[in-house]
Amino acid sequence: MPLHRRLACLFAAGAISAALLVAGGQSVAAAGGGPCVIAGGIYSSLTVTTFCEVTAGDVNVTRNLTVASGGALVAAFSGSNVHVGGNVLVQPGGILVLGCEPRAFDCFNGSGSTQDSVDGNLVSDGALMVLAHHNTIGGNVVQQGGGGGVNCQPLPFGPPAFTTYEDNTINGNVIVQGLHTCWSGFLRNGVSGNVNWDNNVTWDGTPEPPGDPTLHGDDDGNEIANNTITGNLNCFGNFPAPQFGDSAQPPSIVSGKVHGQCTAVA
């Protein structure tokens, strides 16, 4: 099983357990003083400050949805979609799990998929983890820094931190820069603008010793494959260089120009 699938399975088991513990103890609250499960409904804006899930119907946010530092929003349950009229903002140390789909990232409550949408931009600044599957993003996707480092140490609720964007429709540009994490991928996305993937690190170059493949990061990271990109694809300063890895995916189709390290994957 590819690394990101293994990490996703770990996350599914760990996240649900953690959420039950938090909600059962009634020791924390989501934005507005509510419980850890964010109720379906309409919100003018929403700020998530702790570990919260979307499991009780559709959540519609008229303006911005913010995942604050130390907060986590897990919206990967079929039958409960998230629609944001403004931007989704993930602050330093925040975790966003937005969307689920068969095979690539199964919904935590079984089969099916979500239909999440963001009319504005998806912006992450120093986020610990961003997992985005099967979403429609009206604007840009921008991720700067963060990622938890390349040590691949498990988080308290399960897997190491990692980042992936899969099967999304993105109507603007994509910029992912300065990410240091256990694994990262950009697979099967449709992008109307340019993609810039720069200075992202998932491995420190140390040979992986037998029996301990996660000690120094993952040399299978920076997987970029099977995307359809209307603009340019630019990749510089990544380690390892963008690759197909074990994804078994074909090259990306790029209507514009391909620059730097991504000439090997398009």
N, C-alpha and C positions, 0 to 999 in steps of 0.2 A: 504494500500500500504506500503511495507517495507520502512524503513527510507531512504536507499540509492536511491530507486526509486523516493521518494519525493524530495530528494536533487537534483537528476539529472534533474527532471522536472523544478525545480526552476532555476538551472544553465542554462538550455537551453533558457529560456525566458530572463534571465538577461544578458547572454553573448552576445546574438545577439544584444540587445539594446545598450549595451556598445560599441560594435564594430562599430555600425553605427554612434554613436556619435563621436567616435574618428576619424573614416575615413572621416566623413562629415566635421569635423572641420579642417582637414589637419594639425593638431597641433603636431602629432608625426609621427615617421617613423619606419619601420622595419629595419632589418640589411641591410646595403648597401645603406641606404637612400631611400628605396622604400616605398610604401604605406603600410598601416596596413594589407591589404590583400596580402599575399605572393603569387606571381605569380607562376604558374606551370613552371617547367624547371629544369635544372641541375645546381647545386651549388657545388663548391669544398668544402665549409664549410658554415655554417649558424649560426648566433647568433641572437637570438630574444631578444630585449631589452624593448619591450612594449607589449601591448595587440594586438596580431596578429592572423589571421585566415588563414586556408588553404581551399580556396573555389574556386580556379581558375585553376583546373587541378592538375596533379600529381607533387609533389615536390621530386626531387631526389638529395640527398646530398652525395657526394662522400666520404667525411671524416666525421667529427663530426658535430652534431647539438647541439647547446647549448642554453638553456633558462637561460638568465642572471638574476641576482637578481632583483626582481621587474617586470620581464617580464612574459608574458603568451602566450603560444602557444595552440591554440584551433584547433585541426585537427580531427574533428568529423562531416564531411560532405560527404555523399556518392558521388562518382564520383571524389573525390580529395583525392588521397592516398599519403602517405609519405614513402619514402624508404631511409634508411640511411646506407651507407656503413661502417661507423665507429661506434661511440658511440653516445647515447643521454645523455646529461649531464644537470641536472637541479640544478641550484645554489640556495643558501639560499633565501627564499622568492619567488622563481619562481613557476609558475603554468604550469602543463602539462596536457592537455586533448588529449589523443592519441587513436583514434579509436572509432567506434560506431557500433551498431548492433541492430537488432530488439529485443524488449522486455527488455533486460537488460539495454541498454542505447541507445535510439533511436537517429539516426542521426538528426542533427539540421535542415536539409533541407528536412526531410520527411523519407520515407521508404528506405530500402537498408542497406548496411553495407560497411565499409572500409576494405582495404586489406593492412594494413601498415606493414612494416618490418624494423627491426634494425639488421644489421649483427653483430654488436658488443654488447656492454653492455648498459643497461639502468640504469644510476646511478643518484640518487637524494641525495643531501646533504643539509638538512635543508629546503627542499621544502615546500611551503605552501600547495600545493594540487597536487596529482598525480592520474589521472583517466586513466586506461589503459584497453581497451576492444578490443578483437578480433585481437590481434597483433601476429606477429612471431618475437621472440627475439632470435638471434643467440647465444648470450653469457649469462651473468649473469644479474639478476635484483638485485640492491642494493639500499636500501633506508635507510638513516641514519638521525634520528631526524626530527625536523620540525613538520608541521601539524597544526599550528595555535592555539594550546591549546584546552582544553576540554570545553570551555565556549559556543561553538556552536553559536557564534554571527554571523549574516549574513555579508558576505563580501560586498563591495560597489556594485558589479554587481549581487548580488542575494543570493546564499545559504551560509551556513557556510562552512568552509574548511572540506574536508573529503578525504579519500584515498581508492581506490579499484583497484584490479586487477581481471579481469573476462574474461574467455574464451580465454586466451592467450596460445600460444605454446612457452615455454621457454626451450631452449636447454642447459642452464647452471644451476647454483644454484640461489636460491632466499634468500636474507637476508634483512629483514625488522626489524629495531631495533630503539628503543628510540622515537617512534612516539607518539605525543600527539595531538589528533585531535578529531573531533566530532563523527566520525564513520569510521571504517575501515573494509575491507573485502578481502577475497582471495577465489574466487569461480570458479569452473569449469575450472581450468587451467591444462595444461599438462606440467609437469616439468621433465626434464631428470636427474637433479641432486638432491641436497638436498634443503629443505626449512627450514630456521631458522627464527622464528617469536618471537622476544624477547623484553621485556620491553616496550610494546606498551600500551598506556593508552587512553581510550575513555570516562572515567567516573571517578569522584572523590569520589564515594561511597556515596554521599548524596542522600537520598531518593528523588525521583522525585515528586514534589508537583503536585496535580491535576491541569490540565490546563496549566502547564508550564514544559513540558517534556524536554526542551533543556537547562535548566538553568545551570546544572552541568555536561554536557556531556551526552553521551548516553550509558545506560547499555546494549544495544544490540550490541555494537561494538565488534571488533575482531572476526567477523564471518569467519570461515574457514570450507568449505564444498565442497564435490563433485569434488575434484581434483584427478588427477592421477599423482602420484609422484614415480619416479623410485628409488630415493635415500631415505634418511631419512627425517623425519618430527620432528623438534625440537622446542619446545615452552616453554619459561621460563619467569617468571616475568611480565606477561601481566595482565592488569586489565581493564575490567573483563577478566577472563580466556577465551581462545578461545571456541567458542560455535557455534551451528547451528543458534541461534537467530530465527528470523522469516523468514529465507530464504527458508524454506521447502525443503532443499536439503539433499541428503543422505550423509553418511560419505565419507571421502576421501579414495581412494585406495592407499596404500603405500607399495611399494615392499621392501623397507628397514625397518628400525626400527623406532618406534615412541617413543619419549621421552617427559617427563614433562607434561605440561598441555594439550597437544594435544592428549593424550591417550583417552580423552573424545570424540574426534571428528573423530577418525580413527580406 
